[in-house]
């Protein structure tokens, strides 16, 4: 009986160990949530585009907003 419970315990440990390896953070994109107070506009963003200048443009209920990685600038 002890051998059977040791085998089950070992199998459970191996299963849990491999599941933890599947959750590697390396390569996952960094996700940051911004509130409407951060970019000083409405909560609804309808379109997102990366421009040739490297900025990210957001079509918002208040107009067009540009983000350069540091600053939020209203365009319209």
ABEGO torsion letter per residue (X at the ends): XAAAAAAAAAAAAAAAAAAAAAABABGBBBBBBBBAAAAGBBABBABBBBBAAGBBBBBBAAEBBBBAGABBBBAX
